[in-house]
Amino acid sequence: MTQNKEDVLVHSVYPDPDDLEALRNHFLELRERCKPGMDTHEEMFAEPMGDEI
């Protein structure tokens, strides 16, 4: 394959969806980054306001 100066190659940072072993390893790597006591996302529910009404 010849490349021009304008060509841009983009590589996925995520494993292929059909590669279960790679997905598992990716999940475990992400899980290792979480630390005990780390703030996590929590859903917040409130009454509708503004354009939600």
Buried (B, 14 or more C-beta within 10 A) or exposed (E): EEEEEEEEEEEEEEBEEEEEEEBEEBEEEEEEEEEEEEEEEEEEEEEEEEEEE
